[in-house]
């Protein structure tokens, strides 16, 4: 039973598993930060598009009023 404790392959696997576990948190932190930035950028673009649409609707209404008056 304890023979596998003396084999190098076992300790390589243990070290690899520890390494993977230690790298999960920083990698997910970087990925979440990038996703948060992307979400903020998309949200800003949507708000800008809504603002532009409202301005365009106001301009259209103004032009339609002018056309009716003419």
Secondary structure, DSSP 8 states (H G I E B T S, - for coil): -GGGGG-HHHHHHHHHHHHHHHHHHHHHHHHHHHHHHHHHHHHHHHHHHHHHHHHHHHHHHHHHHHHHH-
